[in-house]
Amino acid sequence: MSLEKLMHLSCFGHTGLKTFYAPTFPPLNALKAFEAAARHLSFTKAADELFVTQAAVSHQIKALEDFLSMKLFLRRNRTLLLTEEGQATF
């Protein structure tokens, strides 16, 4: 099958025009929280910088991890470390 035919089928299918959806992006506040937390390796310092609570940063990070389906931080006692995925994202 030709490339043109494959492209036509992927766009129009067998029964007509398909609905296309715009790509979804992570929430901007979650990205801001991640960047600050990754830079400081601290949710508390990130919260101070962003003028929000530590709990708000934690919720934003959790939402971003859920959105990306990956853990970005290792939380050990009172230490925060980036995972390999978190380092690649940062």
C-alpha positions, 0 to 999 in steps of 0.5 A, a space after each residue: 500500500 502506498 504512503 499516500 493511501 496510508 495517510 489518506 486512511 489515517 486521516 479519513 478512515 473507511 467511513 469518512 472524516 475522523 475527529 482529531 483532538 489537540 494534544 494535551 499539555 500538563 497544567 502550567 502550575 504543575 510544571 512551575 511547581 515541578 521546576 521549582 521543586 527540582 531546582 531546590 530539591 524541596 517542596 517547602 522551598 518551592 512553595 515559598 518561592 511560588 507563594 503557595 503552601 507546601 501541600 499545594 506544591 505536593 498536590 501539583 507534583 502528584 497531579 503532574 506525576 499522574 498526568 505523565 504516568 511516572 514518578 518524578 521524585 523519590 521521597 525518603 524521610 525528609 529528603 527529596 531526590 529526582 528519579 531518572 525520569 525526573 532528571 530527564 524531565 528537568 
